[in-house]
Amino acid sequence: MKTETRTEIEAAVFRRLVSHLDSRKDVQNLDLMNLSGFCRNCLAKWYSAEAVDRGEEITVDSAKEIVYGMTYGEWKDMYQK
């Protein structure tokens, strides 16, 4: 498989995972962390770290907006139990 194709597939899988998590707001981060060892916040931290590794300046808070589709504070107010 070409590197470019693999990168496109991995990006699509990430978008699908974020979309799936968005559709399952009933699943709390704590539940995700306990069952799988990662949560939405982890995804945001990984996103930010990978961006920085590539010379892009994306804060963790900005990455959380990408993962949550809104600010983390808004998400907590609306969905965190």
PDB file of N, CA, C and O in Angstrom:
ATOM      1  N   MET A   1       0.845  -1.169   0.000  1.00  0.00           N
ATOM      2  CA  MET A   1       0.000   0.000   0.000  1.00  0.00           C
ATOM      3  C   MET A   1       0.896   1.241   0.000  1.00  0.00           C
ATOM      4  O   MET A   1       1.897   1.298   0.715  1.00  0.00           O
ATOM      5  N   LYS A   2       0.527   2.213  -0.798  1.00  0.00           N
ATOM      6  CA  LYS A   2       1.277   3.464  -0.853  1.00  0.00           C
ATOM      7  C   LYS A   2       1.118   4.220   0.462  1.00  0.00           C
ATOM      8  O   LYS A   2       0.072   4.154   1.109  1.00  0.00           O
ATOM      9  N   THR A   3       2.158   4.931   0.841  1.00  0.00           N
ATOM     10  CA  THR A   3       2.128   5.721   2.073  1.00  0.00           C
ATOM     11  C   THR A   3       0.997   6.741   2.044  1.00  0.00           C
ATOM     12  O   THR A   3       0.310   6.929   3.047  1.00  0.00           O
ATOM     13  N   GLU A   4       0.799   7.394   0.917  1.00  0.00           N
ATOM     14  CA  GLU A   4      -0.259   8.400   0.793  1.00  0.00           C
ATOM     15  C   GLU A   4      -1.639   7.773   1.008  1.00  0.00           C
ATOM     16  O   GLU A   4      -2.486   8.346   1.693  1.00  0.00           O
ATOM     17  N   THR A   5      -1.856   6.602   0.424  1.00  0.00           N
ATOM     18  CA  THR A   5      -3.135   5.912   0.588  1.00  0.00           C
ATOM     19  C   THR A   5      -3.341   5.516   2.045  1.00  0.00           C
ATOM     20  O   THR A   5      -4.430   5.677   2.596  1.00  0.00           O
ATOM     21  N   ARG A   6      -2.288   5.000   2.659  1.00  0.00           N
ATOM     22  CA  ARG A   6      -2.388   4.614   4.075  1.00  0.00           C
ATOM     23  C   ARG A   6      -2.729   5.826   4.945  1.00  0.00           C
ATOM     24  O   ARG A   6      -3.570   5.738   5.840  1.00  0.00           O
ATOM     25  N   THR A   7      -2.079   6.943   4.679  1.00  0.00           N
ATOM     26  CA  THR A   7      -2.352   8.169   5.437  1.00  0.00           C
ATOM     27  C   THR A   7      -3.796   8.611   5.256  1.00  0.00           C
ATOM     28  O   THR A   7      -4.442   9.023   6.220  1.00  0.00           O
ATOM     29  N   GLU A   8      -4.309   8.532   4.036  1.00  0.00           N
ATOM     30  CA  GLU A   8      -5.704   8.902   3.771  1.00  0.00           C
ATOM     31  C   GLU A   8      -6.668   7.984   4.522  1.00  0.00           C
ATOM     32  O   GLU A   8      -7.665   8.445   5.077  1.00  0.00           O
ATOM     33  N   ILE A   9      -6.369   6.699   4.537  1.00  0.00           N
ATOM     34  CA  ILE A   9      -7.212   5.735   5.250  1.00  0.00           C
ATOM     35  C   ILE A   9      -7.173   6.012   6.750  1.00  0.00           C
ATOM     36  O   ILE A   9      -8.211   6.028   7.411  1.00  0.00           O
ATOM     37  N   GLU A  10      -5.979   6.230   7.280  1.00  0.00           N
ATOM     38  CA  GLU A  10      -5.854   6.511   8.711  1.00  0.00           C
ATOM     39  C   GLU A  10      -6.604   7.788   9.088  1.00  0.00           C
ATOM     40  O   GLU A  10      -7.249   7.842  10.136  1.00  0.00           O
ATOM     41  N   ALA A  11      -6.525   8.808   8.246  1.00  0.00           N
ATOM     42  CA  ALA A  11      -7.255  10.060   8.501  1.00  0.00           C
ATOM     43  C   ALA A  11      -8.761   9.817   8.480  1.00  0.00           C
ATOM     44  O   ALA A  11      -9.492  10.353   9.313  1.00  0.00           O
ATOM     45  N   ALA A  12      -9.219   9.016   7.537  1.00  0.00           N
ATOM     46  CA  ALA A  12     -10.650   8.709   7.447  1.00  0.00           C
ATOM     47  C   ALA A  12     -11.112   7.913   8.667  1.00  0.00           C
ATOM     48  O   ALA A  12     -12.207   8.138   9.182  1.00  0.00           O
ATOM     49  N   VAL A  13     -10.286   6.994   9.122  1.00  0.00           N
ATOM     50  CA  VAL A  13     -10.618   6.212  10.318  1.00  0.00           C
ATOM     51  C   VAL A  13     -10.703   7.132  11.537  1.00  0.00           C
ATOM     52  O   VAL A  13     -11.606   6.986  12.361  1.00  0.00           O
ATOM     53  N   PHE A  14      -9.771   8.076  11.654  1.00  0.00           N
ATOM     54  CA  PHE A  14      -9.819   9.033  12.761  1.00  0.00           C
ATOM     55  C   PHE A  14     -11.112   9.838  12.716  1.00  0.00           C
ATOM     56  O   PHE A  14     -11.780  10.000  13.738  1.00  0.00           O
ATOM     57  N   ARG A  15     -11.466  10.341  11.542  1.00  0.00           N
ATOM     58  CA  ARG A  15     -12.707  11.118  11.411  1.00  0.00           C
ATOM     59  C   ARG A  15     -13.918  10.265  11.763  1.00  0.00           C
ATOM     60  O   ARG A  15     -14.858  10.748  12.394  1.00  0.00           O
ATOM     61  N   ARG A  16     -13.898   9.016  11.363  1.00  0.00           N
ATOM     62  CA  ARG A  16     -15.011   8.117  11.682  1.00  0.00           C
ATOM     63  C   ARG A  16     -15.086   7.852  13.187  1.00  0.00           C
ATOM     64  O   ARG A  16     -16.179   7.814  13.752  1.00  0.00           O
ATOM     65  N   LEU A  17     -13.946   7.671  13.833  1.00  0.00           N
ATOM     66  CA  LEU A  17     -13.920   7.473  15.282  1.00  0.00           C
ATOM     67  C   LEU A  17     -14.462   8.704  16.000  1.00  0.00           C
ATOM     68  O   LEU A  17     -15.279   8.576  16.912  1.00  0.00           O
ATOM     69  N   VAL A  18     -14.019   9.891  15.603  1.00  0.00           N
ATOM     70  CA  VAL A  18     -14.504  11.125  16.222  1.00  0.00           C
ATOM     71  C   VAL A  18     -16.007  11.263  15.999  1.00  0.00           C
ATOM     72  O   VAL A  18     -16.732  11.656  16.913  1.00  0.00           O
ATOM     73  N   SER A  19     -16.478  10.947  14.807  1.00  0.00           N
ATOM     74  CA  SER A  19     -17.908  11.011  14.507  1.00  0.00           C
ATOM     75  C   SER A  19     -18.691  10.013  15.363  1.00  0.00           C
ATOM     76  O   SER A  19     -19.764  10.330  15.876  1.00  0.00           O
ATOM     77  N   HIS A  20     -18.148   8.820  15.508  1.00  0.00           N
ATOM     78  CA  HIS A  20     -18.805   7.799  16.326  1.00  0.00           C
ATOM     79  C   HIS A  20     -18.891   8.253  17.785  1.00  0.00           C
ATOM     80  O   HIS A  20     -19.939   8.131  18.419  1.00  0.00           O
ATOM     81  N   LEU A  21     -17.790   8.773  18.307  1.00  0.00           N
ATOM     82  CA  LEU A  21     -17.810   9.264  19.684  1.00  0.00           C
ATOM     83  C   LEU A  21     -18.786  10.422  19.836  1.00  0.00           C
ATOM     84  O   LEU A  21     -19.438  10.555  20.871  1.00  0.00           O
ATOM     85  N   ASP A  22     -18.888  11.259  18.810  1.00  0.00           N
ATOM     86  CA  ASP A  22     -19.838  12.369  18.850  1.00  0.00           C
ATOM     87  C   ASP A  22     -21.274  11.856  18.902  1.00  0.00           C
ATOM     88  O   ASP A  22     -22.132  12.455  19.550  1.00  0.00           O
ATOM     89  N   SER A  23     -21.525  10.755  18.223  1.00  0.00           N
ATOM     90  CA  SER A  23     -22.885  10.198  18.224  1.00  0.00           C
ATOM     91  C   SER A  23     -23.195   9.445  19.516  1.00  0.00           C
ATOM     92  O   SER A  23     -24.345   9.082  19.765  1.00  0.00           O
ATOM     93  N   ARG A  24     -22.177   9.212  20.332  1.00  0.00           N
ATOM     94  CA  ARG A  24     -22.349   8.485  21.597  1.00  0.00           C
ATOM     95  C   ARG A  24     -21.962   9.359  22.781  1.00  0.00           C
ATOM     96  O   ARG A  24     -21.115   8.996  23.597  1.00  0.00           O
ATOM     97  N   LYS A  25     -22.598  10.508  22.852  1.00  0.00           N
ATOM     98  CA  LYS A  25     -22.319  11.420  23.959  1.00  0.00           C
ATOM     99  C   LYS A  25     -22.729  10.818  25.299  1.00  0.00           C
ATOM    100  O   LYS A  25     -22.298  11.286  26.353  1.00  0.00           O
ATOM    101  N   ASP A  26     -23.559   9.782  25.255  1.00  0.00           N
ATOM    102  CA  ASP A  26     -23.949   9.099  26.486  1.00  0.00           C
ATOM    103  C   ASP A  26     -22.783   8.338  27.109  1.00  0.00           C
ATOM    104  O   ASP A  26     -22.815   8.021  28.297  1.00  0.00           O
ATOM    105  N   VAL A  27     -21.769   8.048  26.327  1.00  0.00           N
ATOM    106  CA  VAL A  27     -20.592   7.354  26.843  1.00  0.00           C
ATOM    107  C   VAL A  27     -19.644   8.403  27.418  1.00  0.00           C
ATOM    108  O   VAL A  27     -19.112   9.246  26.695  1.00  0.00           O
ATOM    109  N   GLN A  28     -19.449   8.334  28.712  1.00  0.00           N
ATOM    110  CA  GLN A  28     -18.623   9.313  29.408  1.00  0.00           C
ATOM    111  C   GLN A  28     -17.137   9.003  29.228  1.00  0.00           C
ATOM    112  O   GLN A  28     -16.750   7.853  29.023  1.00  0.00           O
ATOM    113  N   ASN A  29     -16.311  10.051  29.308  1.00  0.00           N
ATOM    114  CA  ASN A  29     -14.867   9.872  29.182  1.00  0.00           C
ATOM    115  C   ASN A  29     -14.322   8.895  30.216  1.00  0.00           C
ATOM    116  O   ASN A  29     -13.448   8.085  29.910  1.00  0.00           O
ATOM    117  N   LEU A  30     -14.834   8.969  31.430  1.00  0.00           N
ATOM    118  CA  LEU A  30     -14.372   8.068  32.482  1.00  0.00           C
ATOM    119  C   LEU A  30     -14.650   6.613  32.110  1.00  0.00           C
ATOM    120  O   LEU A  30     -13.816   5.740  32.348  1.00  0.00           O
ATOM    121  N   ASP A  31     -15.812   6.352  31.532  1.00  0.00           N
ATOM    122  CA  ASP A  31     -16.144   4.995  31.087  1.00  0.00           C
ATOM    123  C   ASP A  31     -15.195   4.542  29.985  1.00  0.00           C
ATOM    124  O   ASP A  31     -14.710   3.411  30.000  1.00  0.00           O
ATOM    125  N   LEU A  32     -14.936   5.427  29.032  1.00  0.00           N
ATOM    126  CA  LEU A  32     -13.989   5.099  27.961  1.00  0.00           C
ATOM    127  C   LEU A  32     -12.615   4.773  28.540  1.00  0.00           C
ATOM    128  O   LEU A  32     -11.989   3.783  28.162  1.00  0.00           O
ATOM    129  N   MET A  33     -12.158   5.614  29.456  1.00  0.00           N
ATOM    130  CA  MET A  33     -10.830   5.428  30.043  1.00  0.00           C
ATOM    131  C   MET A  33     -10.758   4.113  30.806  1.00  0.00           C
ATOM    132  O   MET A  33      -9.780   3.375  30.685  1.00  0.00           O
ATOM    133  N   ASN A  34     -11.780   3.821  31.584  1.00  0.00           N
ATOM    134  CA  ASN A  34     -11.774   2.582  32.370  1.00  0.00           C
ATOM    135  C   ASN A  34     -11.808   1.338  31.496  1.00  0.00           C
ATOM    136  O   ASN A  34     -11.166   0.338  31.816  1.00  0.00           O
ATOM    137  N   LEU A  35     -12.546   1.391  30.401  1.00  0.00           N
ATOM    138  CA  LEU A  35     -12.704   0.213  29.550  1.00  0.00           C
ATOM    139  C   LEU A  35     -11.625   0.074  28.481  1.00  0.00           C
ATOM    140  O   LEU A  35     -11.220  -1.039  28.147  1.00  0.00           O
ATOM    141  N   SER A  36     -11.156   1.203  27.942  1.00  0.00           N
ATOM    142  CA  SER A  36     -10.262   1.118  26.790  1.00  0.00           C
ATOM    143  C   SER A  36      -8.884   1.725  27.019  1.00  0.00           C
ATOM    144  O   SER A  36      -7.971   1.512  26.222  1.00  0.00           O
ATOM    145  N   GLY A  37      -8.732   2.474  28.096  1.00  0.00           N
ATOM    146  CA  GLY A  37      -7.435   3.083  28.366  1.00  0.00           C
ATOM    147  C   GLY A  37      -7.205   4.403  27.651  1.00  0.00           C
ATOM    148  O   GLY A  37      -6.101   4.944  27.700  1.00  0.00           O
ATOM    149  N   PHE A  38      -8.230   4.932  26.987  1.00  0.00           N
ATOM    150  CA  PHE A  38      -8.130   6.251  26.367  1.00  0.00           C
ATOM    151  C   PHE A  38      -9.514   6.877  26.345  1.00  0.00           C
ATOM    152  O   PHE A  38     -10.527   6.194  26.497  1.00  0.00           O
ATOM    153  N   CYS A  39      -9.537   8.197  26.153  1.00  0.00           N
ATOM    154  CA  CYS A  39     -10.810   8.908  26.081  1.00  0.00           C
ATOM    155  C   CYS A  39     -10.700  10.036  25.058  1.00  0.00           C
ATOM    156  O   CYS A  39      -9.689  10.156  24.366  1.00  0.00           O
ATOM    157  N   ARG A  40     -11.718  10.842  24.967  1.00  0.00           N
ATOM    158  CA  ARG A  40     -11.721  11.959  24.024  1.00  0.00           C
ATOM    159  C   ARG A  40     -10.577  12.921  24.309  1.00  0.00           C
ATOM    160  O   ARG A  40      -9.954  13.443  23.384  1.00  0.00           O
ATOM    161  N   ASN A  41     -10.300  13.157  25.592  1.00  0.00           N
ATOM    162  CA  ASN A  41      -9.199  14.048  25.948  1.00  0.00           C
ATOM    163  C   ASN A  41      -7.862  13.487  25.481  1.00  0.00           C
ATOM    164  O   ASN A  41      -6.992  14.239  25.042  1.00  0.00           O
ATOM    165  N   CYS A  42      -7.697  12.187  25.572  1.00  0.00           N
ATOM    166  CA  CYS A  42      -6.471  11.554  25.075  1.00  0.00           C
ATOM    167  C   CYS A  42      -6.321  11.797  23.578  1.00  0.00           C
ATOM    168  O   CYS A  42      -5.236  12.140  23.108  1.00  0.00           O
ATOM    169  N   LEU A  43      -7.403  11.620  22.832  1.00  0.00           N
ATOM    170  CA  LEU A  43      -7.346  11.873  21.390  1.00  0.00           C
ATOM    171  C   LEU A  43      -6.904  13.300  21.108  1.00  0.00           C
ATOM    172  O   LEU A  43      -6.088  13.538  20.218  1.00  0.00           O
ATOM    173  N   ALA A  44      -7.442  14.250  21.866  1.00  0.00           N
ATOM    174  CA  ALA A  44      -7.072  15.651  21.670  1.00  0.00           C
ATOM    175  C   ALA A  44      -5.594  15.875  21.989  1.00  0.00           C
ATOM    176  O   ALA A  44      -4.903  16.586  21.259  1.00  0.00           O
ATOM    177  N   LYS A  45      -5.113  15.280  23.059  1.00  0.00           N
ATOM    178  CA  LYS A  45      -3.696  15.421  23.423  1.00  0.00           C
ATOM    179  C   LYS A  45      -2.799  14.801  22.359  1.00  0.00           C
ATOM    180  O   LYS A  45      -1.770  15.376  22.006  1.00  0.00           O
ATOM    181  N   TRP A  46      -3.178  13.639  21.849  1.00  0.00           N
ATOM    182  CA  TRP A  46      -2.395  12.993  20.796  1.00  0.00           C
ATOM    183  C   TRP A  46      -2.405  13.834  19.525  1.00  0.00           C
ATOM    184  O   TRP A  46      -1.382  13.968  18.853  1.00  0.00           O
ATOM    185  N   TYR A  47      -3.562  14.399  19.199  1.00  0.00           N
ATOM    186  CA  TYR A  47      -3.699  15.251  18.012  1.00  0.00           C
ATOM    187  C   TYR A  47      -2.750  16.440  18.126  1.00  0.00           C
ATOM    188  O   TYR A  47      -2.006  16.741  17.193  1.00  0.00           O
ATOM    189  N   SER A  48      -2.780  17.106  19.264  1.00  0.00           N
ATOM    190  CA  SER A  48      -1.923  18.263  19.491  1.00  0.00           C
ATOM    191  C   SER A  48      -0.447  17.874  19.420  1.00  0.00           C
ATOM    192  O   SER A  48       0.344  18.568  18.780  1.00  0.00           O
ATOM    193  N   ALA A  49      -0.075  16.786  20.061  1.00  0.00           N
ATOM    194  CA  ALA A  49       1.321  16.340  20.074  1.00  0.00           C
ATOM    195  C   ALA A  49       1.819  16.016  18.669  1.00  0.00           C
ATOM    196  O   ALA A  49       2.934  16.391  18.303  1.00  0.00           O
ATOM    197  N   GLU A  50       1.006  15.326  17.885  1.00  0.00           N
ATOM    198  CA  GLU A  50       1.409  14.985  16.519  1.00  0.00           C
ATOM    199  C   GLU A  50       1.540  16.233  15.655  1.00  0.00           C
ATOM    200  O   GLU A  50       2.426  16.315  14.804  1.00  0.00           O
ATOM    201  N   ALA A  51       0.652  17.209  15.876  1.00  0.00           N
ATOM    202  CA  ALA A  51       0.745  18.472  15.133  1.00  0.00           C
ATOM    203  C   ALA A  51       2.047  19.188  15.477  1.00  0.00           C
ATOM    204  O   ALA A  51       2.754  19.659  14.586  1.00  0.00           O
ATOM    205  N   VAL A  52       2.362  19.270  16.759  1.00  0.00           N
ATOM    206  CA  VAL A  52       3.593  19.928  17.198  1.00  0.00           C
ATOM    207  C   VAL A  52       4.812  19.213  16.626  1.00  0.00           C
ATOM    208  O   VAL A  52       5.768  19.862  16.201  1.00  0.00           O
ATOM    209  N   ASP A  53       4.787  17.893  16.610  1.00  0.00           N
ATOM    210  CA  ASP A  53       5.896  17.122  16.030  1.00  0.00           C
ATOM    211  C   ASP A  53       6.122  17.455  14.563  1.00  0.00           C
ATOM    212  O   ASP A  53       7.220  17.273  14.037  1.00  0.00           O
ATOM    213  N   ARG A  54       5.078  17.945  13.906  1.00  0.00           N
ATOM    214  CA  ARG A  54       5.167  18.281  12.484  1.00  0.00           C
ATOM    215  C   ARG A  54       5.287  19.788  12.250  1.00  0.00           C
ATOM    216  O   ARG A  54       5.117  20.270  11.130  1.00  0.00           O
ATOM    217  N   GLY A  55       5.580  20.519  13.319  1.00  0.00           N
ATOM    218  CA  GLY A  55       5.804  21.951  13.195  1.00  0.00           C
ATOM    219  C   GLY A  55       4.554  22.802  13.181  1.00  0.00           C
ATOM    220  O   GLY A  55       4.622  23.991  12.868  1.00  0.00           O
ATOM    221  N   GLU A  56       3.415  22.220  13.512  1.00  0.00           N
ATOM    222  CA  GLU A  56       2.154  22.967  13.570  1.00  0.00           C
ATOM    223  C   GLU A  56       1.850  23.307  15.022  1.00  0.00           C
ATOM    224  O   GLU A  56       2.053  22.485  15.916  1.00  0.00           O
ATOM    225  N   GLU A  57       1.371  24.501  15.248  1.00  0.00           N
ATOM    226  CA  GLU A  57       1.053  24.936  16.609  1.00  0.00           C
ATOM    227  C   GLU A  57      -0.440  24.770  16.856  1.00  0.00           C
ATOM    228  O   GLU A  57      -1.234  25.646  16.514  1.00  0.00           O
ATOM    229  N   ILE A  58      -0.813  23.658  17.444  1.00  0.00           N
ATOM    230  CA  ILE A  58      -2.207  23.400  17.809  1.00  0.00           C
ATOM    231  C   ILE A  58      -2.222  23.080  19.297  1.00  0.00           C
ATOM    232  O   ILE A  58      -1.628  22.098  19.741  1.00  0.00           O
ATOM    233  N   THR A  59      -2.904  23.918  20.051  1.00  0.00           N
ATOM    234  CA  THR A  59      -2.977  23.694  21.497  1.00  0.00           C
ATOM    235  C   THR A  59      -3.896  22.508  21.786  1.00  0.00           C
ATOM    236  O   THR A  59      -4.683  22.089  20.938  1.00  0.00           O
ATOM    237  N   VAL A  60      -3.777  21.989  22.982  1.00  0.00           N
ATOM    238  CA  VAL A  60      -4.662  20.899  23.397  1.00  0.00           C
ATOM    239  C   VAL A  60      -6.108  21.383  23.391  1.00  0.00           C
ATOM    240  O   VAL A  60      -7.005  20.638  22.995  1.00  0.00           O
ATOM    241  N   ASP A  61      -6.345  22.617  23.823  1.00  0.00           N
ATOM    242  CA  ASP A  61      -7.715  23.149  23.814  1.00  0.00           C
ATOM    243  C   ASP A  61      -8.271  23.241  22.395  1.00  0.00           C
ATOM    244  O   ASP A  61      -9.443  22.943  22.167  1.00  0.00           O
ATOM    245  N   SER A  62      -7.434  23.654  21.440  1.00  0.00           N
ATOM    246  CA  SER A  62      -7.879  23.701  20.040  1.00  0.00           C
ATOM    247  C   SER A  62      -8.162  22.300  19.517  1.00  0.00           C
ATOM    248  O   SER A  62      -9.123  22.087  18.778  1.00  0.00           O
ATOM    249  N   ALA A  63      -7.324  21.352  19.903  1.00  0.00           N
ATOM    250  CA  ALA A  63      -7.537  19.964  19.489  1.00  0.00           C
ATOM    251  C   ALA A  63      -8.812  19.404  20.115  1.00  0.00           C
ATOM    252  O   ALA A  63      -9.515  18.614  19.485  1.00  0.00           O
ATOM    253  N   LYS A  64      -9.113  19.806  21.344  1.00  0.00           N
ATOM    254  CA  LYS A  64     -10.360  19.360  21.977  1.00  0.00           C
ATOM    255  C   LYS A  64     -11.567  19.857  21.194  1.00  0.00           C
ATOM    256  O   LYS A  64     -12.566  19.146  21.083  1.00  0.00           O
ATOM    257  N   GLU A  65     -11.489  21.067  20.650  1.00  0.00           N
ATOM    258  CA  GLU A  65     -12.601  21.573  19.835  1.00  0.00           C
ATOM    259  C   GLU A  65     -12.786  20.718  18.589  1.00  0.00           C
ATOM    260  O   GLU A  65     -13.913  20.528  18.130  1.00  0.00           O
ATOM    261  N   ILE A  66     -11.701  20.204  18.043  1.00  0.00           N
ATOM    262  CA  ILE A  66     -11.793  19.316  16.878  1.00  0.00           C
ATOM    263  C   ILE A  66     -12.450  17.999  17.288  1.00  0.00           C
ATOM    264  O   ILE A  66     -13.339  17.505  16.595  1.00  0.00           O
ATOM    265  N   VAL A  67     -12.019  17.439  18.399  1.00  0.00           N
ATOM    266  CA  VAL A  67     -12.534  16.146  18.856  1.00  0.00           C
ATOM    267  C   VAL A  67     -13.973  16.255  19.361  1.00  0.00           C
ATOM    268  O   VAL A  67     -14.809  15.408  19.045  1.00  0.00           O
ATOM    269  N   TYR A  68     -14.258  17.289  20.138  1.00  0.00           N
ATOM    270  CA  TYR A  68     -15.585  17.441  20.742  1.00  0.00           C
ATOM    271  C   TYR A  68     -16.588  18.145  19.833  1.00  0.00           C
ATOM    272  O   TYR A  68     -17.796  18.028  20.038  1.00  0.00           O
ATOM    273  N   GLY A  69     -16.101  18.875  18.831  1.00  0.00           N
ATOM    274  CA  GLY A  69     -16.997  19.634  17.963  1.00  0.00           C
ATOM    275  C   GLY A  69     -17.501  20.910  18.623  1.00  0.00           C
ATOM    276  O   GLY A  69     -18.408  21.564  18.109  1.00  0.00           O
ATOM    277  N   MET A  70     -16.918  21.258  19.752  1.00  0.00           N
ATOM    278  CA  MET A  70     -17.256  22.464  20.523  1.00  0.00           C
ATOM    279  C   MET A  70     -16.168  22.599  21.580  1.00  0.00           C
ATOM    280  O   MET A  70     -15.297  21.735  21.685  1.00  0.00           O
ATOM    281  N   THR A  71     -16.208  23.669  22.359  1.00  0.00           N
ATOM    282  CA  THR A  71     -15.214  23.769  23.421  1.00  0.00           C
ATOM    283  C   THR A  71     -15.467  22.674  24.453  1.00  0.00           C
ATOM    284  O   THR A  71     -16.583  22.176  24.597  1.00  0.00           O
ATOM    285  N   TYR A  72     -14.416  22.319  25.156  1.00  0.00           N
ATOM    286  CA  TYR A  72     -14.541  21.291  26.179  1.00  0.00           C
ATOM    287  C   TYR A  72     -15.514  21.734  27.267  1.00  0.00           C
ATOM    288  O   TYR A  72     -16.299  20.929  27.767  1.00  0.00           O
ATOM    289  N   GLY A  73     -15.463  23.008  27.630  1.00  0.00           N
ATOM    290  CA  GLY A  73     -16.388  23.531  28.637  1.00  0.00           C
ATOM    291  C   GLY A  73     -17.838  23.385  28.221  1.00  0.00           C
ATOM    292  O   GLY A  73     -18.688  23.009  29.028  1.00  0.00           O
ATOM    293  N   GLU A  74     -18.124  23.685  26.950  1.00  0.00           N
ATOM    294  CA  GLU A  74     -19.491  23.523  26.439  1.00  0.00           C
ATOM    295  C   GLU A  74     -19.917  22.063  26.504  1.00  0.00           C
ATOM    296  O   GLU A  74     -21.030  21.755  26.928  1.00  0.00           O
ATOM    297  N   TRP A  75     -19.031  21.168  26.084  1.00  0.00           N
ATOM    298  CA  TRP A  75     -19.352  19.741  26.087  1.00  0.00           C
ATOM    299  C   TRP A  75     -19.627  19.263  27.514  1.00  0.00           C
ATOM    300  O   TRP A  75     -20.594  18.543  27.761  1.00  0.00           O
ATOM    301  N   LYS A  76     -18.766  19.672  28.446  1.00  0.00           N
ATOM    302  CA  LYS A  76     -18.961  19.270  29.847  1.00  0.00           C
ATOM    303  C   LYS A  76     -20.308  19.749  30.371  1.00  0.00           C
ATOM    304  O   LYS A  76     -21.039  18.996  31.015  1.00  0.00           O
ATOM    305  N   ASP A  77     -20.629  21.008  30.091  1.00  0.00           N
ATOM    306  CA  ASP A  77     -21.903  21.560  30.569  1.00  0.00           C
ATOM    307  C   ASP A  77     -23.105  20.823  29.989  1.00  0.00           C
ATOM    308  O   ASP A  77     -24.117  20.646  30.668  1.00  0.00           O
ATOM    309  N   MET A  78     -22.993  20.397  28.741  1.00  0.00           N
ATOM    310  CA  MET A  78     -24.131  19.777  28.062  1.00  0.00           C
ATOM    311  C   MET A  78     -24.237  18.269  28.290  1.00  0.00           C
ATOM    312  O   MET A  78     -25.343  17.732  28.356  1.00  0.00           O
ATOM    313  N   TYR A  79     -23.092  17.575  28.411  1.00  0.00           N
ATOM    314  CA  TYR A  79     -23.138  16.114  28.351  1.00  0.00           C
ATOM    315  C   TYR A  79     -22.489  15.370  29.518  1.00  0.00           C
ATOM    316  O   TYR A  79     -22.804  14.201  29.742  1.00  0.00           O
ATOM    317  N   GLN A  80     -21.606  16.007  30.256  1.00  0.00           N
ATOM    318  CA  GLN A  80     -20.928  15.277  31.326  1.00  0.00           C
ATOM    319  C   GLN A  80     -21.870  15.061  32.500  1.00  0.00           C
ATOM    320  O   GLN A  80     -22.550  15.984  32.948  1.00  0.00           O
ATOM    321  N   LYS A  81     -21.898  13.836  32.986  1.00  0.00           N
ATOM    322  CA  LYS A  81     -22.787  13.484  34.107  1.00  0.00           C
ATOM    323  C   LYS A  81     -22.041  13.536  35.416  1.00  0.00           C
ATOM    324  O   LYS A  81     -22.622  13.272  36.469  1.00  0.00           O
TER     325      LYS A  81
END
